[in-house]
């Protein structure tokens, strides 16, 4: 990675750390606007509604508590920064967090519930438990698991990957989002006991609220403390599988000769539809797995870039995707639909339910196409952006031809 790339990556990291710090100003600013709207109501409406002063005070207290929590995460993120870039900072932060960066801070609070809160247990049961059970059917012996390498791309806040290591698998999580990396690092390395922290993940959500108390309810995290879980295993005389995290884009990090055929299993949970080109994910997973290796997947096909006009997005239906998977040399052993929400507020008036596809497939052969041996994985974002730029170039001027009489 050259100096410009390092600078770009560092700016992205520092910008997210700054977004965590700016949550206080941003969220309290939104709340203050709602308060002004209430204050400006005609007196006859205020008489119907009653005094809302205490409600806004309670709302602000919830946001302040979230801000304290997020600022703590931001402070300890310097430790992770030094791990990534021991050579130090190229330049101080010169970019401001975007609106999307700030939205993702709020969604990160909800992600803490999904991965590390008791209220997220139902979602984890619906999506993580089938993965645990399938892997344990393939590798029932714990001693064998300690020698089995499992990759979890798109690992988020790392509960799935960490739990696999507790079950004895040699597990590596991979994550691209700095929101997830910074927050996950904090929880895995700086929390000492179960339910140590209290957050208010729904305080920013003022729509689809059934009862105001629902919006401001506290959630304690983590419902499983990593340090305590590892100690409990040790007390039982059981070894945790090696556990590690790698930052970066899945295609860039793992399309290396040293990774080919070295993985026992790849687990994708709500991940494959994050691809610009899902063929590249399938190809990379096939390349990573050893012969007989297992790919376990659960999730929808939302295709995150499908609504972005300047982004490439290959939107395959599941029947098309399934056909490609089998032609790539996979044998599907298990397959079923499973319903699940994703970071849903259990007490909200609005839920989104995904009719997910779960499958477990083994690498039993090689892709049988004339061009199968060609390496086709590229950086689709850059490649597509360059092609779009070329397409948008103005046409050369047309010269008028005069007819000769």
C-alpha positions in Angstrom: 0.0 0.0 0.0 1.5 3.3 -1.1 1.5 6.5 1.0 -1.6 7.9 -0.7 -3.5 4.7 0.1 -2.4 4.8 3.7 -3.4 8.4 4.0 -6.9 7.6 2.6 -7.4 4.7 4.9 -6.2 6.7 7.9 -8.6 9.6 7.1 -11.5 7.2 6.8 -10.6 5.7 10.2 -10.1 9.0 11.9 -13.3 10.4 10.4 -15.4 7.6 11.9 -13.7 8.1 15.3 -14.7 11.7 15.0 -18.2 10.8 14.1 -18.5 8.8 17.4 -17.4 12.0 19.2 -19.9 14.2 17.3 -22.9 12.0 18.2 -23.6 14.2 21.3 -23.9 17.4 19.3 -25.7 15.8 16.3 -28.3 13.8 18.3 -29.1 16.4 20.9 -29.4 18.9 18.0 -32.1 16.7 16.4 -33.9 16.3 19.8 -33.7 20.1 20.3 -35.4 20.7 17.0 -38.2 18.3 18.0 -38.6 20.2 21.3 -38.8 23.5 19.4 -41.6 22.0 17.2 -43.5 21.0 20.3 -42.9 24.4 22.0 -44.2 26.2 18.9 -47.5 24.3 19.0 -50.7 26.4 19.4 -51.7 26.6 23.1 -54.9 24.6 22.4 -52.8 21.6 21.2 -50.4 21.9 24.2 -53.4 21.8 26.5 -54.5 18.5 24.9 -51.0 17.0 25.1 -49.9 18.2 28.5 -46.5 19.2 29.7 -43.7 17.4 27.8 -40.8 19.0 29.7 -39.9 15.8 31.6 -40.1 13.7 28.5 -37.5 15.9 26.7 -35.3 16.0 29.8 -35.4 12.1 29.9 -34.7 12.0 26.2 -31.7 14.2 26.5 -30.4 12.1 29.4 -30.5 9.0 27.2 -28.6 10.7 24.4 -26.0 12.0 26.9 -25.5 8.4 28.2 -25.1 7.2 24.6 -22.6 10.0 23.9 -20.5 9.1 26.9 -20.4 5.5 25.8 -19.4 6.4 22.2 -16.8 8.9 23.3 -15.2 6.1 25.4 -15.1 3.9 22.3 -13.5 6.7 20.3 -10.8 7.3 22.9 -9.7 3.7 23.0 -9.8 3.5 19.2 -6.3 5.1 19.3 -5.0 1.7 20.4 -6.5 0.0 17.4 -5.1 2.8 15.1 -1.6 2.1 16.4 -2.0 -1.6 15.7 -3.0 -0.9 12.1 -0.4 1.8 11.5 2.5 1.5 13.9 4.4 4.0 11.8 2.1 6.7 13.0 -0.3 9.2 11.4 0.4 10.5 7.9 -1.8 13.6 8.4 -4.2 14.8 11.1 -7.9 14.5 10.2 -8.9 17.0 7.6 -12.3 15.4 6.6 -15.6 16.0 8.3 -17.9 13.1 9.1 -20.6 12.7 6.5 -24.4 12.4 7.2 -24.0 8.8 6.3 -21.2 8.4 8.9 -23.5 9.9 11.5 -26.4 7.6 10.6 -24.1 4.6 10.9 -23.2 5.6 14.4 -26.9 5.3 15.3 -27.1 2.0 13.6 -24.0 0.8 15.4 -25.9 1.3 18.7 -28.6 -1.1 17.4 -25.9 -3.5 16.2 -24.7 -3.8 19.8 -28.2 -5.0 20.7 -28.2 -7.6 17.9 -24.8 -9.0 18.7 -24.3 -8.4 22.4 -27.6 -7.6 24.1 -30.2 -10.0 25.6 -32.9 -8.5 23.5 -30.9 -9.5 20.3 -31.0 -13.2 21.4 -34.0 -14.0 19.1 -32.2 -12.6 16.0 -29.1 -14.5 16.9 -31.1 -17.7 17.5 -32.6 -17.3 14.0 -29.4 -16.6 12.2 -26.4 -17.7 14.2 -27.6 -20.9 15.8 -28.3 -22.7 12.4 -24.7 -21.9 11.5 -23.3 -23.3 14.8 -25.3 -26.4 14.4 -24.4 -27.0 10.8 -20.6 -26.5 11.4 -20.8 -28.9 14.4 -22.5 -31.5 12.3 -19.6 -31.3 9.7 -17.0 -31.3 12.4 -18.4 -32.9 15.6 -15.1 -33.6 17.3 -13.8 -30.7 19.3 -10.1 -31.7 18.8 -10.7 -31.6 15.0 -12.3 -28.1 15.4 -9.1 -26.8 16.9 -7.3 -27.6 13.7 -10.2 -26.2 11.5 -9.9 -22.7 10.1 -13.2 -20.9 9.8 -13.4 -17.5 8.0 -16.3 -15.1 8.8 -16.3 -12.2 6.3 -18.5 -9.3 7.2 -18.2 -10.2 10.8 -19.6 -6.9 12.2 -19.3 -6.7 16.0 -17.9 -10.2 16.0 -20.3 -12.2 18.2 -20.7 -14.9 15.5 -17.0 -15.3 15.0 -16.2 -15.2 18.7 -18.9 -17.8 19.5 -17.4 -20.1 16.9 -14.0 -19.8 18.6 -15.7 -20.7 21.9 -16.9 -23.9 20.2 -13.3 -24.7 19.4 -13.0 -23.5 15.8 -9.9 -21.6 14.7 -11.8 -18.5 13.7 -11.0 -15.3 11.8 -13.4 -12.4 11.4 -13.0 -10.0 8.5 -14.6 -6.6 8.5 -14.5 -3.6 6.2 -16.5 -1.0 8.2 -14.5 1.2 10.5 -17.7 1.7 12.6 -17.8 -2.1 13.2 -14.1 -2.5 13.7 -13.7 0.3 16.2 -16.8 -0.7 18.2 -16.0 -4.4 18.0 -12.5 -3.9 19.2 -13.8 -2.0 22.2 -16.2 -4.7 23.3 -13.8 -7.6 22.7 -10.9 -6.0 24.5 -12.1 -3.4 27.0 -15.1 -4.8 28.7 -14.5 -6.8 31.9 -17.9 -8.2 32.9 -21.4 -9.1 31.8 -23.9 -6.3 31.5 -21.2 -3.8 32.4 -22.6 -1.1 30.1 -26.0 0.5 29.6 -27.0 2.1 26.3 -30.2 3.6 24.9 -30.1 2.4 21.3 -33.6 3.5 20.4 -33.4 7.0 21.8 -32.8 8.5 18.4 -35.9 6.8 16.9 -38.9 9.1 17.5 -41.1 7.5 14.8 -43.2 4.3 15.0 -43.1 4.5 18.8 -45.9 2.8 20.6 -45.0 4.0 24.1 -42.5 6.8 24.9 -40.9 4.5 27.5 -40.1 2.1 24.7 -38.0 4.7 23.0 -36.0 5.4 26.1 -35.6 1.9 27.5 -32.1 0.9 28.6 -30.3 -2.1 27.1 -27.4 -3.7 29.0 -24.4 -5.1 27.2 -22.8 -7.4 26.8 -25.0 -10.3 27.7 -21.9 -12.5 27.2 -18.6 -11.0 28.3 -15.7 -12.3 26.1 -13.2 -12.3 28.9 -15.5 -14.1 31.3 -16.5 -16.6 28.6 -12.9 -17.5 27.9 -12.2 -17.9 31.6 -15.3 -20.2 31.9 -13.9 -22.4 29.1 -10.6 -22.6 30.9 -12.3 -23.6 34.1 -13.9 -26.4 32.3 -10.6 -27.6 30.9 -11.6 -26.6 27.3 -9.5 -24.7 24.9 -10.8 -21.7 22.9 -10.0 -21.9 19.2 -7.6 -19.3 18.0 -9.5 -16.0 17.3 -8.4 -13.1 15.2 -9.8 -10.2 13.3 -8.5 -8.8 9.9 -9.6 -5.4 8.6 -10.1 -4.7 5.0 -12.1 -5.5 1.9 -12.8 -9.2 1.6 -11.8 -9.5 -2.1 -8.6 -7.5 -1.5 -7.5 -9.2 1.7 -8.1 -12.9 0.7 -7.3 -13.1 -3.0 -3.7 -13.9 -2.3 -1.7 -17.1 -3.1 -1.1 -17.7 0.6 -4.8 -18.0 1.3 -5.7 -20.5 -1.5 -7.1 -23.8 -0.2 -6.2 -23.0 3.4 -9.7 -22.7 4.9 -11.9 -25.5 6.3 -15.1 -23.4 6.3 -16.4 -20.0 5.2 -19.4 -18.6 7.0 -21.4 -15.8 5.4 -24.2 -14.2 7.4 -26.1 -11.3 5.8 -23.0 -10.8 3.6 -23.1 -12.1 0.1 -25.5 -9.3 -1.0 -22.9 -6.7 -0.1 -21.0 -7.6 -3.3 -20.9 -5.4 -6.4 -20.5 -8.6 -8.3 -21.6 -11.7 -6.4 -19.7 -13.9 -8.9 -16.5 -12.6 -7.4 -17.6 -13.6 -3.9 -18.4 -17.1 -5.0 -15.1 -17.5 -6.9 -13.1 -16.2 -3.9 -14.9 -18.5 -1.4 -14.3 -21.5 -3.7 -10.6 -20.5 -4.0 -10.2 -20.1 -0.3 -11.7 -23.5 0.7 -9.7 -26.7 0.8 -11.2 -29.7 -1.1 -14.2 -30.8 0.9 -14.4 -27.5 2.7 -17.7 -26.1 3.7 -19.5 -22.8 2.9 -22.4 -22.0 5.2 -24.7 -19.0 4.3 -27.7 -17.3 5.7 -29.3 -14.0 4.6 -31.4 -12.2 2.0 -30.4 -10.9 -1.4 -30.8 -7.2 -0.7 -27.9 -6.2 -3.0 -26.7 -3.1 -1.2 -25.5 -1.3 -4.4 -28.6 -2.0 -6.5 -30.2 1.5 -5.9 -26.9 3.4 -6.5 -26.8 4.7 -10.1 -23.0 5.1 -10.0 -22.2 1.7 -8.6 -22.0 -1.7 -10.3 -24.5 -4.2 -9.0 -25.1 -7.8 -10.3 -28.6 -8.7 -8.9 -29.0 -12.4 -9.3 -32.2 -14.1 -8.2 -31.7 -17.0 -5.8 -32.3 -19.7 -8.5 -29.7 -18.0 -10.7 -27.3 -17.8 -7.7 -27.8 -21.4 -6.8 -27.1 -22.5 -10.3 -23.8 -20.5 -10.4 -22.8 -22.0 -7.0 -23.3 -25.6 -8.1 -21.5 -24.9 -11.4 -18.6 -23.5 -9.5 -18.0 -26.9 -7.9 -20.2 -26.9 -4.8 -22.6 -29.6 -3.7 -25.4 -28.2 -1.6 -26.1 -30.5 1.3 -28.7 -28.4 3.2 -31.1 -25.7 2.0 -34.1 -24.0 3.5 -35.8 -20.7 4.0 -35.6 -19.0 7.4 -37.3 -15.8 8.6 -35.4 -13.2 10.5 -35.2 -9.5 11.2 -32.0 -7.5 11.3 -31.3 -5.1 14.2 -35.0 -4.8 14.7 -36.5 -2.8 17.6 -38.6 -5.4 19.3 -41.1 -2.8 20.5 -41.3 -0.7 17.4 -44.4 -0.3 15.3 -42.4 -1.2 12.2 -40.4 -4.4 11.6 -38.7 -5.7 8.4 -38.8 -9.5 8.2 -36.4 -11.1 5.7 -37.2 -14.5 4.2 -33.6 -15.7 4.3 -32.0 -18.5 2.4 -29.9 -20.9 4.5 -27.6 -23.3 2.8 -24.6 -25.5 3.6 -22.5 -26.5 0.6 -19.2 -28.5 0.2 -16.5 -27.8 -2.3 -16.5 -31.1 -4.2 -15.1 -30.0 -7.6 -13.8 -27.3 -9.8 -15.8 -24.9 -12.0 -16.4 -26.5 -15.4 -16.3 -23.6 -17.9 -13.9 -22.8 -20.7 -12.6 -19.7 -18.9 -12.6 -21.2 -15.4 -8.8 -20.9 -14.9 -8.8 -17.2 -15.7 -8.5 -14.9 -12.7 -11.3 -12.4 -13.1 -11.6 -10.7 -9.7 -11.0 -7.0 -9.8 -11.8 -3.9 -7.8 -15.3 -3.5 -9.2 -15.9 0.0 -7.6 -12.9 1.6 -9.2 -13.4 -0.3 -12.5 -17.0 0.6 -12.8 -16.4 4.2 -11.8 -13.8 4.6 -14.5 -16.1 3.1 -17.1 -18.9 5.4 -16.1 -16.6 8.3 -16.3 -15.6 7.4 -19.8 -19.2 6.9 -20.9 -20.0 10.4 -19.6 -17.3 12.1 -21.6 -18.8 14.6 -24.2 -18.8 13.4 -27.8 -16.2 15.0 -30.1 -17.7 17.9 -32.1 -19.3 16.9 -35.4 -18.0 18.7 -38.5 -20.6 19.6 -41.0 -19.9 18.3 -44.6 -20.9 20.7 -47.4 -22.3 19.1 -50.5 -20.5 20.0 -53.6 -22.6 21.2 -56.5 
